[in-house]
Amino acid sequence: MMAVKHIIDMVSMLLEALHQEGGPKYKRVATCLERLIAEGFLDNGAKLPTHRLLADKLNVTTGTISRAYRELERTGLVCARVGDGTFVARKGLMEKHDGGFKNFVEEPLRPYDMSRNTHIPGLESAFLGKSLAVLAGDSSVLQELMLYGPEAGLARHREAGASWLSRGQSAIVNAEQVVCVNGSQHGLLCALMALARPGDTIVTEQLTYPGLISAARMLGLRLVGVAMDQQGLMPQALDDACKVNRATVLYCTPTLQNPTCGVLESERRAAIADICRRHNLLILEDEAHGVLVDDRPPRLCEFAPERSILISSLSKAVAAGLRVGYLYAPLPLINRLEASIRASCWMATSLTLELASRWIEDGTAEKLRQHQIGEIVRRKACVGPLLKGLVLATHTHSPHYWIEVPEPWRASHIVAELQQRGYLIAGSEAFAIGRAAVQQFVRASVSNVSGGDQILIDGFGALAEILEQRETSIPGTDFPFR
């Protein structure tokens, strides 16, 4: 928090601006604060007074201050951190939802990244070289791949997608219902474009995939978080949310929920499907991580096939760089999905789809998936003993741990301290819907692509050490982020 004299000086300048300048009050407040930031009066990272405190000092409504802060947040001058307050923006303090999860780390020091779930490299580069060599000898196929193709993908690519989606499932996947996309994030974006309009409400788990949060913001969609338990989405909470919100779509991750690792039982999946049917919700079912689980329950699209779109890809299990994914949807929705693909990229990339299709057909994709599972299990065996005594959730085939932060500490504190030691993890705020209070957890992944076992062990050891220290320490005595 700013020093008392600094606040008094700032209030004095804001009062002067309110009395002398024209326009809406919130604009006058925002313009004055913008000037104070530009002039350096408000330092980078400085915490601004609470909405109510500043409103009382300026004799305006809290709504006026909220609108002023939002105006500054929209232009990137301040950032709001759930439960912590509003700060003058600086690198590392921006809103987690706005920053999102990037596909690589830009910091020059390249800290060891345990914040992301990526596929763990194996033999895919060797397989790629061989496949490209074989493909290079087939001029007719190469010529075909260099042309425009159908928005939903070539017939053989859709057939391969159907084979991938059918793996380990009893239900038969119809290739005519498969649409090829450039990875699951592209599939999610296209599905949202096809099914929702700006201003529509999407219901999802209270803690959800950050890529959904980013996509919803870009498309002007409203997200409503639904209460969860250890399994994931709670049917009664979903029903209650639908009664008070005119929702159009449910986005849900029934298997290896991100970030909690929950897996919904079959009975709950059936109940969720019935609720969606009663409230006329379309279902977006994400199985990006679910493909790593062999014995998962039947998918939501089997309980409500007439209203479910399944999002799947090879990114977590085979090779992220291929950017190959599939949507499986009811036939009446295929044209709408094709239109959204046409609007976003015209068609998914034929070359990578050809490679993926060949790998699916000859068993290479399954070999790489099995390697992925085995490597996740092996790495977790290395770091698991370090986490004994901590409250956490995970799944045998999940690449990450969801670890509780002991009270009264916040996840952001742990993230910041670990980053000072050269390791990146993700806090619960990155996954939270809205600005309601969230449980304080951190997500730490074993799937970093570089550094070997020792740096992975060192990173998890540092995380365990910090959490154990926080569990026994008294706030205000030995922690710099109060």
Residue pairs with C-beta under 8 A, 6 or more apart in sequence:
1 47
1 49
2 10
2 42
2 46
2 47
2 48
2 49
7 49
7 57
9 41
10 36
10 41
10 42
11 54
11 57
11 58
13 32
13 36
14 29
14 32
14 33
14 54
14 57
14 58
15 58
17 28
17 29
17 31
17 32
18 25
18 28
18 29
18 58
18 60
21 28
21 31
21 32
22 28
23 31
25 60
25 64
26 63
26 64
26 65
26 67
26 68
26 71
27 68
27 71
29 58
29 60
29 64
29 65
29 68
30 67
30 68
30 69
30 71
30 72
33 42
33 48
33 68
33 72
33 77
33 78
34 72
34 75
34 77
36 42
37 72
37 77
37 78
37 88
42 48
42 88
43 88
44 88
44 89
44 90
45 87
45 88
45 90
45 93
46 87
46 88
47 84
47 85
47 86
47 87
48 54
48 69
48 78
48 85
48 86
48 87
48 88
49 57
50 85
51 62
51 65
51 66
51 69
52 62
52 65
54 65
55 61
55 62
55 64
55 65
58 64
58 65
69 78
69 80
69 86
72 78
73 79
73 80
73 86
73 95
76 89
76 94
77 88
77 89
78 86
78 87
78 88
78 89
79 86
79 87
79 89
79 93
79 94
79 95
79 98
80 86
80 87
80 95
80 435
81 87
81 93
81 95
81 96
81 412
81 429
82 429
82 432
82 435
82 436
82 437
82 438
83 410
83 429
83 437
83 438
84 410
84 412
87 93
92 416
92 419
96 210
96 427
96 429
96 430
97 210
97 213
97 214
97 217
97 430
100 210
100 211
100 213
100 214
101 115
101 116
101 210
101 211
101 426
101 430
103 320
105 111
105 113
105 424
109 422
111 419
111 422
111 423
111 424
112 422
112 423
112 424
112 448
112 451
112 455
112 456
112 458
112 459
113 423
113 424
113 448
114 423
114 424
114 425
114 444
114 445
114 446
114 448
114 456
114 459
114 460
114 463
115 424
115 425
115 426
115 443
115 444
115 445
116 426
116 445
116 447
116 448
117 258
117 289
117 316
117 399
117 400
117 445
117 447
118 316
118 320
118 445
118 447
118 448
118 449
119 315
119 316
119 317
119 318
119 319
119 320
119 372
119 447
120 371
120 372
120 375
120 376
120 379
120 399
120 447
120 449
121 449
122 368
122 371
122 372
122 375
123 367
123 368
123 371
124 318
124 319
124 368
127 359
127 364
127 368
128 319
128 355
131 355
131 358
131 359
131 364
132 355
135 141
135 142
135 354
135 355
135 358
136 142
141 354
144 154
144 350
145 350
145 351
145 354
146 350
148 346
148 347
149 347
149 350
150 338
150 347
151 179
151 338
151 339
151 341
151 342
151 346
151 347
152 158
152 178
152 179
152 180
152 334
152 337
152 338
152 341
153 161
153 178
153 179
153 180
153 347
153 348
153 350
153 353
154 180
154 350
154 353
155 175
156 357
157 180
157 350
157 353
157 354
157 356
157 357
158 175
158 176
158 178
158 179
158 180
159 175
159 178
159 357
160 353
160 356
160 357
160 358
160 360
160 361
161 175
161 178
161 180
161 326
161 328
161 357
161 360
162 173
162 174
162 175
162 178
162 328
163 173
163 360
163 361
164 312
164 314
164 326
164 360
164 365
165 173
165 178
165 310
165 312
165 326
165 328
166 172
166 173
167 291
167 366
168 294
168 296
169 298
169 299
169 302
170 298
171 298
171 299
171 302
173 328
176 331
176 334
177 328
177 329
177 330
177 331
177 334
178 326
178 327
178 328
179 187
179 190
179 326
179 327
179 328
179 329
179 334
179 337
179 338
179 341
180 324
180 325
180 326
180 347
180 348
180 353
181 187
181 190
181 313
181 325
181 326
181 327
181 341
181 348
182 323
182 324
182 325
182 345
182 348
182 349
182 352
183 313
183 315
183 320
183 323
183 324
183 325
184 286
184 288
184 311
184 312
184 313
184 315
184 325
185 211
185 215
186 323
186 325
186 344
186 345
186 348
187 311
187 312
187 313
187 325
187 326
187 327
188 211
188 212
188 215
188 251
188 284
188 286
188 311
189 215
189 218
189 219
189 340
189 344
190 327
190 337
190 340
190 341
190 344
191 284
191 309
191 311
191 327
191 329
191 337
191 340
192 202
192 215
192 216
192 219
192 221
192 249
192 284
193 219
193 340
193 343
193 344
194 333
194 336
194 337
194 339
194 340
195 248
195 249
195 282
195 284
195 309
195 333
195 336
196 202
196 219
196 221
196 248
196 249
198 219
198 220
198 221
199 220
199 221
199 222
200 221
200 222
200 247
200 248
200 249
201 221
201 222
201 223
201 224
201 245
201 246
201 247
201 248
202 212
202 216
202 221
202 222
202 223
202 224
202 247
202 248
202 249
202 250
202 251
203 223
203 224
203 225
203 226
203 238
203 241
203 242
203 245
203 247
203 249
203 250
203 251
203 281
204 212
204 223
204 224
204 225
204 226
204 250
204 251
204 252
204 433
205 225
205 226
205 228
205 232
205 233
205 252
205 253
205 257
205 260
205 433
206 225
206 226
206 227
206 228
206 432
206 433
206 436
206 438
207 225
207 228
207 259
207 260
207 428
207 431
207 432
207 433
207 438
208 223
208 225
208 251
208 253
208 258
208 431
208 433
209 251
209 253
209 258
209 286
209 431
210 430
210 431
212 223
212 251
213 223
213 433
215 221
216 222
216 223
223 433
223 434
224 241
224 245
224 247
224 433
224 434
225 432
225 433
225 434
225 436
226 233
226 234
226 237
226 238
226 241
227 234
227 237
228 234
228 237
228 257
228 260
228 262
229 262
230 260
230 262
230 393
231 262
231 263
231 264
231 265
231 268
232 252
232 253
232 254
232 257
232 260
232 262
232 263
232 264
232 268
233 252
233 254
233 257
233 264
233 268
233 272
235 268
235 271
235 272
235 275
238 250
238 272
238 275
239 275
239 278
239 279
241 247
242 275
242 279
242 281
247 279
247 281
248 281
248 282
249 281
249 282
249 283
249 284
250 272
250 276
250 281
250 282
250 283
250 284
251 284
251 286
252 272
252 283
252 284
252 285
252 286
252 300
253 285
253 286
253 287
253 288
253 289
253 290
254 263
254 264
254 269
254 285
254 287
254 290
254 296
254 297
254 299
254 300
255 263
255 264
255 287
255 289
255 290
255 293
255 296
255 297
255 299
256 262
256 263
256 289
256 290
256 292
256 293
256 395
256 397
256 398
257 263
257 264
258 286
258 288
258 289
258 431
259 400
259 402
259 426
259 428
259 431
259 441
259 443
260 393
260 402
261 393
261 394
261 395
261 398
261 400
261 402
262 393
263 293
263 296
263 297
263 395
264 272
264 297
265 297
266 297
266 298
269 297
269 298
269 299
269 300
269 303
270 303
272 300
272 303
273 283
273 300
273 303
273 304
273 308
275 281
276 282
276 283
276 304
276 307
277 304
277 307
281 307
282 307
282 308
282 309
283 300
283 301
283 304
283 307
283 308
283 309
284 309
284 311
285 299
285 300
285 301
285 308
285 309
285 310
285 311
286 311
287 299
287 310
287 311
287 312
288 311
288 312
288 313
288 315
288 316
289 316
289 398
289 399
290 296
290 299
290 312
291 312
291 313
291 316
291 317
291 369
292 316
292 317
292 369
292 372
292 373
292 376
292 397
292 398
292 399
293 395
293 397
299 308
299 310
300 308
300 310
301 308
301 309
301 310
301 328
305 330
306 330
307 330
308 329
308 330
309 327
309 328
309 329
309 330
309 333
309 337
310 326
310 327
310 328
310 329
311 325
311 326
311 327
312 325
312 326
312 328
313 324
313 325
313 326
314 322
314 324
314 325
314 356
314 365
315 322
315 323
315 324
315 325
316 372
316 399
317 365
317 368
317 369
317 372
318 356
318 359
318 365
318 368
318 369
318 372
319 368
322 352
322 355
322 356
323 349
323 352
324 348
324 352
324 353
324 356
325 348
327 337
329 337
341 347
341 348
356 365
358 364
359 365
359 368
360 366
373 397
376 397
376 398
376 399
376 446
376 447
377 396
377 397
379 446
379 447
379 453
379 456
380 394
380 396
380 446
382 446
382 453
382 456
382 457
383 446
383 456
383 457
383 460
386 457
386 460
386 461
386 464
387 401
387 403
387 460
387 464
389 468
390 403
390 404
390 464
390 467
390 468
391 403
391 404
392 401
392 402
392 403
392 404
393 401
393 402
394 400
394 401
394 402
399 445
399 446
399 447
400 443
400 444
400 445
400 446
400 447
401 443
401 444
401 445
402 441
402 442
402 443
403 441
403 442
403 443
403 444
403 463
403 467
404 439
404 440
404 441
405 411
405 413
405 414
405 440
405 441
405 442
405 467
405 470
406 467
406 470
406 471
407 440
408 475
409 440
409 470
409 475
409 479
410 427
410 440
411 427
411 428
411 429
411 440
411 441
411 442
412 427
412 429
412 481
413 470
413 479
413 481
414 425
414 427
414 442
414 463
414 466
414 467
414 470
415 424
415 425
415 426
415 427
415 442
416 481
417 466
417 479
417 480
417 481
418 424
418 425
418 462
418 463
418 466
421 462
423 459
423 462
423 463
425 442
425 443
425 444
425 463
426 442
426 443
426 444
427 440
427 441
427 442
427 443
428 438
428 439
428 440
428 441
428 442
428 443
429 438
431 443
432 438
442 463
444 459
444 460
444 463
446 456
446 460
448 456
469 478
470 479
473 479
475 482
476 482
